[in-house]
Amino acid sequence: MQFAPTALTPDEEALRAEVREFLAAELPAGHRPALGFAGRHDPEFSRTLAKRGWVGMAIPPRYGGHGRSAVDRFLVAEELLAAGAPIGAHFVADRQTAPALLHFGTEEQRQRFLPGIAAGELYFSLGMSEPDSGSDLASVRTRATRADGGWTVTGTKVWTSEAHRNHFFAVLCRTSPMEEGRKHAGLSQLVVDLAAPGVRISPIPYLDGSHHFNEVALEDVFVPDDMVLGELGSGWAQVTSELAYERAGPDRWLSTFPVLRAWLRERPSVTDADAAVLGRLAARARAIRHLSLSVARALDRGQAPVVEAALVKEVGTRFEQDLVAALRDAAETELDQGADSLFASLLAEAVITSPSYTLRGGTNEVLRSVAAKALTA
Ligand SMILES: Cc1cc2nc3c(=O)[nH]c(=O)nc-3n(C[C@H](O)[C@H](O)[C@H](O)COP(=O)(O)OP(=O)(O)OC[C@H]3O[C@@H](n4cnc5c(N)ncnc54)[C@H](O)[C@@H]3O)c2cc1C
């Protein structure tokens, strides 16, 4: 395992400044920040960002992208998340679907989907989890059977974020029967149109009533052969490599940062007790940022820092949650007195949503197990 220290170049620092300037102009004063990459879905903002070249940054120019480095993408994401920009519409397609298409997709699929993703106009969900398959993903029961010119898919996916707003999702399913002792074989990924006949999307609301998750039932949904993503039977290897792309970015440690910003802005003065809270949070944020940036740099060197990424997600998502607990304790008195402020409202939202951060994209228990196995191998 290696986390090589890395510093930003002058060009990278300039990019950061440019994004800050853009955000100061684009986000109206007093805008309500979104918490994390999934916080708010705003197609207009996604398109505006894409016009600046900040969506599809890692997609090659021949597919409408910009061929930028992982570090450049990191810096843009970091600024957007810290400011609470509404990036929920395009983020998953950009972070996860685009690299999967580049690695495993056919030329036809790349040409069909990547330009729309880079334009901030085409949105994807992830169809992995099922009612009885989460951490044990290889036990998925959604099955695809051969049909004339394609596949007929039947099964139920769950926790499918934003399926009610997005256009497609990549479904992990069984394309050949499970063989005794070889449950990772026989799985494939199919790109399914969320508006196709036989797809039924039902909301699973958060405690506060907000709607991000869904259950997606697939009943004899026809998927043409040209929508098979990658090789038939290689679905397991594909999704595990795909999960690795999504684990170490700033979206795994900055989700609740806008709550800290609001808290600081609303302090009439910073007491010693406030400074102690701030110091502890800032020190952790700084350390995690170095780890996360080092993973981006390793990706740019062509390395595959899978274990490092799992560890960054583990420490990063715990930090996001601990920040909420620390600020709730620090502001206990004013909250008890019924404080009505942006900070109080963001904190309430974070209290409801942050427990999910250590689950989505693989639970922390599973990530620790990934790291432990690699360290003892
Ligand atoms: C906000 C959010 C968004 C999500 N979005 C999507 C999405 O868009 N698409 C999608 O497909 N899925 C999505 N998920 C689902 C997510 O991937 C699963 O919740 C996650 O993989 C865990 O699966 P599970 O909920 O079935 O829990 P389980 O796997 O049943 O785990 C229950 C508990 O047991 C522990 N556990 C399980 N196995 C082990 C083990 N081997 N060792 C130690 N402990 C273990 C887990 O850590 C957990 O604490 C989302 C989840 C959340 C919270």
The ligand as a Tripos MOL2 file, in Angstrom:
@<TRIPOS>MOLECULE
LIG
   53    58     1     0     0
SMALL
NO_CHARGES

@<TRIPOS>ATOM
      1 C1        -27.3950    6.5390   -0.0370 C.3       1 LIG1
      2 C2        -27.3080    5.2110   -0.7240 C.ar      1 LIG1
      3 C3        -27.3510    5.1550   -2.0980 C.ar      1 LIG1
      4 C4        -27.2810    3.9240   -2.7410 C.ar      1 LIG1
      5 N1        -27.3860    3.9100   -4.1060 N.ar      1 LIG1
      6 C5        -27.3430    2.7250   -4.7410 C.ar      1 LIG1
      7 C6        -27.4890    2.6930   -6.1480 C.ar      1 LIG1
      8 O1        -27.6970    3.7240   -6.7970 O.2       1 LIG1
      9 N2        -27.4470    1.5050   -6.7550 N.ar      1 LIG1
     10 C7        -27.2320    0.3330   -6.0750 C.ar      1 LIG1
     11 O2        -27.1590   -0.7170   -6.7060 O.2       1 LIG1
     12 N3        -27.1130    0.3350   -4.7280 N.ar      1 LIG1
     13 C8        -27.1680    1.5120   -4.0480 C.ar      1 LIG1
     14 N4        -27.0590    1.5240   -2.6780 N.ar      1 LIG1
     15 C9        -26.9820    0.2680   -1.9490 C.3       1 LIG1
     16 C10       -25.6420   -0.0020   -1.2960 C.3       1 LIG1
     17 O3        -24.6740   -0.3540   -2.2460 O.3       1 LIG1
     18 C11       -25.8790   -1.1040   -0.2560 C.3       1 LIG1
     19 O4        -26.6880   -0.5290    0.7620 O.3       1 LIG1
     20 C12       -24.6140   -1.6080    0.3470 C.3       1 LIG1
     21 O5        -23.8460   -2.2860   -0.6030 O.3       1 LIG1
     22 C13       -24.9040   -2.5630    1.5400 C.3       1 LIG1
     23 O6        -25.7950   -3.5460    1.1920 O.3       1 LIG1
     24 P1        -27.1010   -3.8200    2.0850 P.3       1 LIG1
     25 O7        -27.7960   -2.5260    2.3090 O.co2     1 LIG1
     26 O8        -27.8600   -4.9260    1.4360 O.co2     1 LIG1
     27 O9        -26.5410   -4.2920    3.4850 O.3       1 LIG1
     28 P2        -26.0090   -5.7430    3.8750 P.3       1 LIG1
     29 O10       -25.0530   -6.2130    2.8420 O.co2     1 LIG1
     30 O11       -27.1800   -6.5980    4.1960 O.co2     1 LIG1
     31 O12       -25.2090   -5.4310    5.1880 O.3       1 LIG1
     32 C14       -25.8420   -5.2480    6.4580 C.3       1 LIG1
     33 C15       -24.7520   -5.0280    7.4970 C.3       1 LIG1
     34 O13       -23.9220   -6.2010    7.5760 O.3       1 LIG1
     35 C16       -22.5610   -5.8610    7.3630 C.3       1 LIG1
     36 N5        -21.8880   -6.9080    6.5740 N.ar      1 LIG1
     37 C17       -22.3470   -7.5200    5.4570 C.ar      1 LIG1
     38 N6        -21.4360   -8.4020    4.9860 N.ar      1 LIG1
     39 C18       -20.3680   -8.3250    5.8200 C.ar      1 LIG1
     40 C19       -19.1120   -8.9830    5.8560 C.ar      1 LIG1
     41 N7        -18.7590   -9.8820    4.9310 N.pl3     1 LIG1
     42 N8        -18.2560   -8.6570    6.8610 N.ar      1 LIG1
     43 C20       -18.5890   -7.7510    7.7970 C.ar      1 LIG1
     44 N9        -19.7850   -7.0940    7.8190 N.ar      1 LIG1
     45 C21       -20.6560   -7.3720    6.8370 C.ar      1 LIG1
     46 C22       -22.5870   -4.5840    6.5360 C.3       1 LIG1
     47 O14       -21.4010   -3.8430    6.7150 O.3       1 LIG1
     48 C23       -23.8050   -3.8740    7.1260 C.3       1 LIG1
     49 O15       -23.4680   -3.1800    8.3130 O.3       1 LIG1
     50 C24       -27.1410    2.7280   -2.0080 C.ar      1 LIG1
     51 C25       -27.0930    2.7780   -0.6090 C.ar      1 LIG1
     52 C26       -27.2000    3.9930    0.0330 C.ar      1 LIG1
     53 C27       -27.1760    3.9970    1.5320 C.3       1 LIG1
@<TRIPOS>BOND
     1     1     2 1
     2     2     3 ar
     3     2    52 ar
     4     3     4 ar
     5     4     5 ar
     6     4    50 ar
     7     5     6 ar
     8     6     7 ar
     9     6    13 1
    10     7     8 2
    11     7     9 ar
    12     9    10 ar
    13    10    11 2
    14    10    12 ar
    15    12    13 ar
    16    13    14 ar
    17    14    15 1
    18    14    50 ar
    19    15    16 1
    20    16    17 1
    21    16    18 1
    22    18    19 1
    23    18    20 1
    24    20    21 1
    25    20    22 1
    26    22    23 1
    27    23    24 1
    28    24    25 2
    29    24    26 1
    30    24    27 1
    31    27    28 1
    32    28    29 2
    33    28    30 1
    34    28    31 1
    35    31    32 1
    36    32    33 1
    37    33    34 1
    38    33    48 1
    39    34    35 1
    40    35    36 1
    41    35    46 1
    42    36    37 ar
    43    36    45 ar
    44    37    38 ar
    45    38    39 ar
    46    39    40 ar
    47    39    45 ar
    48    40    41 1
    49    40    42 ar
    50    42    43 ar
    51    43    44 ar
    52    44    45 ar
    53    46    47 1
    54    46    48 1
    55    48    49 1
    56    50    51 ar
    57    51    52 ar
    58    52    53 1
@<TRIPOS>SUBSTRUCTURE
     1 LIG1         1 GROUP 0 **** ****
